[in-house]
Amino acid sequence: MSPRKVVAPQAAALPGELLGRVVTILEDARQRVARTVNSEMVLAYWLIGREIVQALQGGQDRAGYGQSLLDGLASELTNRFGRGFSATNLKNCRLFYQAYAERQPEIRQTASDESSPTGFLAELSWSHYVFLTGLRNADERRFYEIEAARGTWTLAQMRRQFDSGLFERLALSRDPQAIGQLAAEGDLIQAPKDLIKTPYVLEFLGLEERSSYSESDLEAAIINKIEHFLLELGKGFLFEARQKRFTFEEEHFFVDLVFYNRLLRCYVLIDLKLGKLTHQNLGQMQMYVNYFDRFVKRDDEHKTVGIILCKKKNDALVEITLPQDANVHASEYQLYLPSKDELQQRLQEWAAESAVAGGQDGSQPAASKKAGK
Protein backbone atom coordinates (compact mmCIF):
# COMPACT_ATOMS: atom_id res chain seq x y z
CA MET A 1 0.00 0.00 0.00
CA SER A 2 1.57 3.26 -1.11
CA PRO A 3 1.88 6.10 1.41
CA ARG A 4 -0.79 8.78 1.28
CA LYS A 5 0.42 11.91 -0.48
CA VAL A 6 0.18 14.99 1.69
CA VAL A 7 -1.08 17.99 -0.22
CA ALA A 8 -0.18 21.40 1.21
CA PRO A 9 -3.22 23.58 1.66
CA GLN A 10 -3.47 26.42 -0.81
CA ALA A 11 -3.33 29.94 0.55
CA ALA A 12 -6.71 31.56 0.60
CA ALA A 13 -7.19 34.38 -1.86
CA LEU A 14 -6.71 37.72 -0.13
CA PRO A 15 -9.71 40.05 -0.15
CA GLY A 16 -9.18 43.10 -2.27
CA GLU A 17 -6.77 45.70 -0.80
CA LEU A 18 -6.40 43.76 2.49
CA LEU A 19 -2.64 43.49 2.13
CA GLY A 20 -2.31 47.16 1.34
CA ARG A 21 -4.31 48.21 4.39
CA VAL A 22 -2.34 45.90 6.70
CA VAL A 23 0.99 47.15 5.30
CA THR A 24 -0.18 50.75 5.85
CA ILE A 25 -1.06 49.97 9.49
CA LEU A 26 2.37 48.44 10.13
CA GLU A 27 4.27 51.23 8.36
CA ASP A 28 2.35 53.90 10.28
CA ALA A 29 3.07 52.08 13.54
CA ARG A 30 6.78 51.89 12.74
CA GLN A 31 6.85 55.61 11.95
CA ARG A 32 5.14 56.43 15.24
CA VAL A 33 7.60 54.23 17.12
CA ALA A 34 10.53 55.90 15.34
CA ARG A 35 9.18 59.37 16.18
CA THR A 36 8.63 58.35 19.79
CA VAL A 37 12.16 56.98 20.11
CA ASN A 38 13.56 60.13 18.48
CA SER A 39 11.54 62.41 20.77
CA GLU A 40 12.68 60.54 23.86
CA MET A 41 16.31 60.84 22.74
CA VAL A 42 15.92 64.60 22.21
CA LEU A 43 14.63 64.90 25.77
CA ALA A 44 17.40 62.64 27.07
CA TYR A 45 20.08 64.75 25.36
CA TRP A 46 18.58 67.95 26.84
CA LEU A 47 18.66 66.38 30.32
CA ILE A 48 22.21 65.12 29.79
CA GLY A 49 23.22 68.62 28.70
CA ARG A 50 21.68 70.07 31.85
CA GLU A 51 23.62 67.63 34.02
CA ILE A 52 26.88 68.52 32.25
CA VAL A 53 26.26 72.26 32.55
CA GLN A 54 25.52 71.93 36.25
CA ALA A 55 28.64 69.81 36.73
CA LEU A 56 30.65 72.52 35.01
CA GLN A 57 29.32 75.16 37.40
CA GLY A 58 26.73 76.71 35.13
CA GLY A 59 28.67 76.13 31.96
CA GLN A 60 31.77 78.16 32.92
CA ASP A 61 34.66 75.77 32.16
CA ARG A 62 37.84 75.84 34.18
CA ALA A 63 40.97 75.34 32.10
CA GLY A 64 41.00 71.80 30.76
CA TYR A 65 38.37 70.54 33.20
CA GLY A 66 35.47 70.62 30.79
CA GLN A 67 37.13 68.54 28.09
CA SER A 68 38.46 66.09 30.68
CA LEU A 69 34.98 65.63 32.12
CA LEU A 70 33.45 65.08 28.65
CA ASP A 71 36.17 62.57 27.70
CA GLY A 72 35.69 60.58 30.90
CA LEU A 73 31.90 60.57 30.64
CA ALA A 74 32.08 59.60 26.96
CA SER A 75 34.33 56.64 27.75
CA GLU A 76 32.03 55.31 30.50
CA LEU A 77 28.82 55.77 28.46
CA THR A 78 30.34 54.15 25.37
CA ASN A 79 31.37 51.11 27.42
CA ARG A 80 27.83 50.77 28.76
CA PHE A 81 25.64 51.82 25.84
CA GLY A 82 27.82 51.62 22.72
CA ARG A 83 28.06 54.24 19.99
CA GLY A 84 26.44 57.67 20.12
CA PHE A 85 28.08 59.05 23.23
CA SER A 86 31.33 60.53 21.95
CA ALA A 87 32.80 63.59 23.61
CA THR A 88 31.68 65.59 20.56
CA ASN A 89 28.07 64.47 20.94
CA LEU A 90 28.16 65.21 24.67
CA LYS A 91 29.44 68.68 23.85
CA ASN A 92 26.45 69.03 21.51
CA CYS A 93 24.20 68.04 24.42
CA ARG A 94 25.71 70.80 26.51
CA LEU A 95 25.30 73.39 23.78
CA PHE A 96 21.76 72.15 23.14
CA TYR A 97 20.79 72.71 26.75
CA GLN A 98 22.44 76.14 26.83
CA ALA A 99 20.54 77.20 23.70
CA TYR A 100 17.21 75.90 25.01
CA ALA A 101 17.64 76.27 28.76
CA GLU A 102 14.25 78.02 29.06
CA ARG A 103 12.39 75.03 27.61
CA GLN A 104 10.65 72.36 29.67
CA PRO A 105 11.61 68.69 29.09
CA GLU A 106 8.52 67.69 27.13
CA ILE A 107 7.48 67.03 23.55
CA ARG A 108 4.87 69.07 21.70
CA GLN A 109 3.02 67.33 18.87
CA THR A 110 2.55 70.48 16.77
CA ALA A 111 4.43 73.72 16.17
CA SER A 112 3.14 76.29 18.66
CA ASP A 113 2.22 79.86 17.85
CA GLU A 114 3.20 80.88 21.38
CA SER A 115 6.19 83.20 21.73
CA SER A 116 7.40 81.20 24.76
CA PRO A 117 7.32 77.51 23.77
CA THR A 118 7.37 74.97 26.57
CA GLY A 119 8.91 71.93 24.89
CA PHE A 120 10.38 70.41 21.76
CA LEU A 121 8.67 69.46 18.50
CA ALA A 122 8.03 65.81 17.72
CA GLU A 123 8.61 66.37 13.98
CA LEU A 124 12.26 67.35 14.46
CA SER A 125 15.12 64.93 14.95
CA TRP A 126 18.20 65.31 17.12
CA SER A 127 20.14 66.23 13.98
CA HIS A 128 17.71 69.11 13.35
CA TYR A 129 18.25 70.41 16.88
CA VAL A 130 22.04 70.09 16.64
CA PHE A 131 21.90 72.32 13.56
CA LEU A 132 19.54 74.79 15.25
CA THR A 133 21.82 74.95 18.28
CA GLY A 134 24.52 76.44 16.08
CA LEU A 135 22.36 79.49 15.22
CA ARG A 136 23.28 82.40 17.46
CA ASN A 137 20.22 84.53 16.71
CA ALA A 138 17.38 83.26 18.91
CA ASP A 139 14.68 84.73 16.63
CA GLU A 140 16.19 83.02 13.61
CA ARG A 141 16.57 79.75 15.53
CA ARG A 142 12.93 79.78 16.60
CA PHE A 143 11.77 80.62 13.05
CA TYR A 144 13.58 77.66 11.46
CA GLU A 145 12.39 75.34 14.25
CA ILE A 146 8.74 76.23 13.54
CA GLU A 147 9.06 76.13 9.76
CA ALA A 148 10.97 72.83 9.69
CA ALA A 149 8.29 71.19 11.83
CA ARG A 150 5.38 72.61 9.82
CA GLY A 151 6.98 71.82 6.49
CA THR A 152 8.39 68.44 7.61
CA TRP A 153 11.75 69.55 6.22
CA THR A 154 14.58 67.09 6.08
CA LEU A 155 17.87 68.21 7.57
CA ALA A 156 19.17 68.89 4.05
CA GLN A 157 16.13 71.08 3.28
CA MET A 158 16.59 72.99 6.52
CA ARG A 159 20.25 73.62 5.70
CA ARG A 160 19.31 74.83 2.23
CA GLN A 161 16.68 77.23 3.56
CA PHE A 162 19.16 78.61 6.09
CA ASP A 163 21.95 78.90 3.51
CA SER A 164 19.58 80.80 1.20
CA GLY A 165 18.81 83.29 3.98
CA LEU A 166 15.08 82.51 4.09
CA PHE A 167 14.54 84.32 7.40
CA GLU A 168 16.27 87.51 6.21
CA ARG A 169 14.59 87.42 2.79
CA LEU A 170 11.12 87.09 4.29
CA ALA A 171 11.91 89.87 6.75
CA LEU A 172 13.11 92.14 3.92
CA SER A 173 9.80 91.51 2.13
CA ARG A 174 7.73 92.77 5.07
CA ASP A 175 7.54 95.61 7.55
CA PRO A 176 9.93 95.76 10.55
CA GLN A 177 7.18 94.84 13.01
CA ALA A 178 6.74 91.51 11.19
CA ILE A 179 10.25 90.33 12.11
CA GLY A 180 9.20 89.50 15.65
CA GLN A 181 6.11 87.76 14.30
CA LEU A 182 8.26 85.60 12.01
CA ALA A 183 10.30 84.49 15.01
CA ALA A 184 7.28 83.81 17.21
CA GLU A 185 4.88 82.27 14.70
CA GLY A 186 6.86 81.30 11.61
CA ASP A 187 5.83 82.24 8.08
CA LEU A 188 2.05 82.66 8.22
CA ILE A 189 0.42 82.98 4.79
CA GLN A 190 -2.54 85.30 5.37
CA ALA A 191 -2.42 87.72 2.43
CA PRO A 192 -0.91 87.81 -1.09
CA LYS A 193 2.02 89.96 0.10
CA ASP A 194 3.03 87.10 2.41
CA LEU A 195 3.93 85.02 -0.66
CA ILE A 196 6.74 87.37 -1.71
CA LYS A 197 10.44 86.94 -0.92
CA THR A 198 13.29 89.40 -1.55
CA PRO A 199 15.05 87.97 -3.51
CA TYR A 200 14.10 84.51 -4.76
CA VAL A 201 17.12 82.20 -4.75
CA LEU A 202 17.30 79.68 -7.61
CA GLU A 203 20.76 78.21 -7.07
CA PHE A 204 19.34 74.67 -7.40
CA LEU A 205 18.75 75.24 -11.13
CA GLY A 206 22.47 74.93 -11.79
CA LEU A 207 22.48 77.86 -14.25
CA GLU A 208 25.57 80.04 -14.36
CA GLU A 209 25.42 83.83 -14.12
CA ARG A 210 25.69 84.50 -17.84
CA SER A 211 23.72 86.15 -20.62
CA SER A 212 23.62 83.24 -23.06
CA TYR A 213 20.58 81.44 -21.70
CA SER A 214 17.02 82.43 -22.58
CA GLU A 215 13.82 82.81 -20.61
CA SER A 216 12.80 79.42 -22.04
CA ASP A 217 15.99 77.90 -20.61
CA LEU A 218 15.18 79.36 -17.20
CA GLU A 219 11.60 78.09 -17.40
CA ALA A 220 12.71 74.60 -18.48
CA ALA A 221 15.23 74.45 -15.63
CA ILE A 222 12.50 75.34 -13.14
CA ILE A 223 10.20 72.62 -14.50
CA ASN A 224 13.02 70.06 -14.22
CA LYS A 225 13.54 71.09 -10.59
CA ILE A 226 9.89 71.75 -9.75
CA GLU A 227 10.09 70.18 -6.26
CA HIS A 228 12.98 72.49 -5.36
CA PHE A 229 11.12 75.48 -6.81
CA LEU A 230 8.01 74.67 -4.77
CA LEU A 231 10.16 74.60 -1.64
CA GLU A 232 11.55 78.03 -2.52
CA LEU A 233 8.07 79.44 -3.25
CA GLY A 234 6.84 78.45 0.20
CA LYS A 235 3.72 76.96 1.74
CA GLY A 236 0.60 75.80 -0.05
CA PHE A 237 1.73 75.96 -3.68
CA LEU A 238 0.45 73.47 -6.26
CA PHE A 239 1.84 73.47 -9.81
CA GLU A 240 -0.83 73.67 -12.52
CA ALA A 241 0.63 74.58 -15.90
CA ARG A 242 3.56 75.80 -17.94
CA GLN A 243 2.97 78.21 -20.84
CA LYS A 244 -0.74 78.35 -20.02
CA ARG A 245 -2.53 79.64 -23.11
CA PHE A 246 -5.65 81.75 -23.10
CA THR A 247 -7.34 83.55 -25.97
CA PHE A 248 -8.91 86.97 -25.83
CA GLU A 249 -10.30 88.87 -28.82
CA GLU A 250 -8.82 86.17 -31.13
CA GLU A 251 -5.32 86.81 -29.81
CA HIS A 252 -3.35 84.14 -27.92
CA PHE A 253 -1.45 84.88 -24.70
CA PHE A 254 0.84 82.61 -22.66
CA VAL A 255 1.54 82.71 -18.92
CA ASP A 256 4.96 81.25 -18.11
CA LEU A 257 3.98 79.36 -14.94
CA VAL A 258 0.62 78.91 -13.23
CA PHE A 259 0.32 77.77 -9.62
CA TYR A 260 -2.52 77.50 -7.14
CA ASN A 261 -2.08 78.36 -3.48
CA ARG A 262 -4.42 76.26 -1.37
CA LEU A 263 -3.87 78.36 1.77
CA LEU A 264 -5.02 81.59 0.13
CA ARG A 265 -7.30 79.75 -2.32
CA CYS A 266 -6.12 81.73 -5.32
CA TYR A 267 -4.21 81.37 -8.58
CA VAL A 268 -0.62 82.60 -8.63
CA LEU A 269 0.80 83.54 -12.03
CA ILE A 270 4.57 83.81 -12.49
CA ASP A 271 6.32 85.51 -15.40
CA LEU A 272 10.08 85.17 -15.88
CA LYS A 273 12.17 88.08 -17.15
CA LEU A 274 15.93 87.88 -17.69
CA GLY A 275 16.69 91.56 -17.68
CA LYS A 276 15.48 94.77 -16.10
CA LEU A 277 11.82 95.15 -15.19
CA THR A 278 9.81 97.38 -17.55
CA HIS A 279 6.40 99.00 -17.32
CA GLN A 280 5.33 96.78 -20.23
CA ASN A 281 6.09 93.72 -18.08
CA LEU A 282 3.90 95.10 -15.30
CA GLY A 283 1.06 95.97 -17.66
CA GLN A 284 1.19 92.53 -19.24
CA MET A 285 1.01 90.78 -15.87
CA GLN A 286 -1.87 93.03 -14.78
CA MET A 287 -3.76 91.93 -17.91
CA TYR A 288 -3.06 88.24 -17.10
CA VAL A 289 -4.35 88.73 -13.55
CA ASN A 290 -7.48 90.54 -14.78
CA TYR A 291 -8.24 87.72 -17.23
CA PHE A 292 -7.92 85.01 -14.58
CA ASP A 293 -10.06 87.00 -12.15
CA ARG A 294 -12.84 87.49 -14.69
CA PHE A 295 -12.83 84.23 -16.64
CA VAL A 296 -10.96 81.50 -14.70
CA LYS A 297 -11.34 81.82 -10.92
CA ARG A 298 -14.55 80.73 -9.23
CA ASP A 299 -16.71 83.01 -7.13
CA ASP A 300 -15.57 81.31 -3.89
CA GLU A 301 -11.87 81.80 -4.70
CA HIS A 302 -9.78 84.86 -3.89
CA LYS A 303 -8.27 87.24 -6.42
CA THR A 304 -5.39 86.09 -8.59
CA VAL A 305 -1.83 87.07 -7.64
CA GLY A 306 0.78 87.95 -10.25
CA ILE A 307 4.53 87.72 -9.58
CA ILE A 308 7.21 88.89 -12.00
CA LEU A 309 10.65 87.40 -11.35
CA CYS A 310 13.32 89.60 -12.89
CA LYS A 311 17.05 90.21 -12.62
CA LYS A 312 16.67 93.92 -11.81
CA LYS A 313 13.66 95.56 -10.16
CA ASN A 314 12.89 99.28 -10.01
CA ASP A 315 10.72 100.03 -6.96
CA ALA A 316 9.82 103.51 -8.20
CA LEU A 317 8.65 102.11 -11.54
CA VAL A 318 6.44 99.57 -9.78
CA GLU A 319 4.95 102.27 -7.56
CA ILE A 320 4.09 104.64 -10.41
CA THR A 321 2.85 101.97 -12.84
CA LEU A 322 0.52 99.94 -10.63
CA PRO A 323 -2.44 101.14 -8.56
CA GLN A 324 -1.94 100.76 -4.81
CA ASP A 325 -4.41 97.89 -4.55
CA ALA A 326 -2.93 95.92 -7.46
CA ASN A 327 -2.35 92.23 -6.84
CA VAL A 328 0.80 92.28 -8.98
CA HIS A 329 4.25 92.03 -7.39
CA ALA A 330 7.80 92.12 -8.73
CA SER A 331 10.80 90.50 -7.09
CA GLU A 332 14.37 89.85 -8.09
CA TYR A 333 15.89 86.40 -8.43
CA GLN A 334 19.49 85.26 -8.26
CA LEU A 335 21.16 82.03 -9.34
CA TYR A 336 23.55 81.71 -6.40
CA LEU A 337 23.23 81.45 -2.66
CA PRO A 338 23.34 84.90 -1.07
CA SER A 339 25.85 85.96 1.55
CA LYS A 340 24.24 85.69 4.99
CA ASP A 341 26.30 88.66 6.17
CA GLU A 342 25.12 90.74 3.21
CA LEU A 343 21.46 89.87 3.84
CA GLN A 344 21.76 90.67 7.55
CA GLN A 345 23.45 93.98 6.73
CA ARG A 346 20.66 94.86 4.28
CA LEU A 347 18.08 93.93 6.91
CA GLN A 348 19.72 96.19 9.52
CA GLU A 349 20.00 99.10 7.08
CA TRP A 350 16.39 98.69 5.95
CA ALA A 351 15.10 98.54 9.53
CA ALA A 352 17.03 101.73 10.37
CA GLU A 353 15.73 103.53 7.26
CA SER A 354 12.16 102.43 8.01
CA ALA A 355 12.44 103.65 11.61
CA VAL A 356 13.67 107.07 10.43
CA ALA A 357 10.93 107.31 7.78
CA GLY A 358 8.28 106.31 10.28
CA GLY A 359 9.49 108.93 12.75
CA GLN A 360 9.44 111.71 10.14
CA ASP A 361 5.86 111.28 8.96
CA GLY A 362 4.43 109.88 12.19
CA SER A 363 3.12 106.79 10.45
CA GLN A 364 4.16 103.18 10.26
CA PRO A 365 6.48 102.35 7.32
CA ALA A 366 4.54 100.92 4.41
CA ALA A 367 5.22 97.26 3.83
CA SER A 368 4.40 97.51 0.13
CA LYS A 369 7.50 99.57 -0.61
CA LYS A 370 9.68 96.62 0.36
CA ALA A 371 7.31 93.78 -0.32
CA GLY A 372 7.71 93.79 -4.06
CA LYS A 373 4.72 95.94 -4.98
JORA-V530781 format. One line per field, one symbol per residue. phi: phi as a letter, one per 40 degrees, with the letter a starting at -180 (. if undefined). psi: psi as a letter, one per 30 degrees, with the letter a starting at -180 (. if undefined). A space follows every 50 residues. Layout:
phi = ???
psi = ???
//
This chain:
phi = .cccccbcccccccddgcdccccccccccccccccccccccccccccccc ccccccfggcccdgccccccccccccccccbgchbccccccccccccccb cccccabccbcccccbcbabcccbcdcdccccdcccccccccdccccccc cfccccccccccccgddccccccbcdcccccdccbgcccbadccccbbcc bbcccgcccabccbccccccccccbcccccccchcgcbcbabfccbbbfg bcbbcdbbbbbcccfacbbbbbbcbccbccdccccccdcdccccbbcccc bcccbbbbcbcabbdccccccbcccccbbbacbacacccccccccccccc ccccccccccbgbccccccbcgb
psi = kkkkkkkkkkkkkklkgeeeeeeeeeeeeeeeeeeeeeeeeeeeeeeeee eeeefghggjkljfeeeeeeeeeeeeeeeefalfhleeeeeeeeeeeefh fflkilkkflkkgkfilfalkffkleeeeeeeffkejeeeeeefeeeeee ghkleeeeeeeeegheeeeeeffaleffeeeeeefajkjflefffkljak jhfffgklilgflleeeeeeeeefheeeeeeeeakgkkkelkhjklkkhg kklkkekklkjfefhlkjkkkkkebkklfeeeeeeeeeeeeeeffellfg llkkkkkjjlfkkjeeeeefeklfgkhklkklllglklkeeeeeeeeeee eeeeeeeefefglkkkefffgg.
//
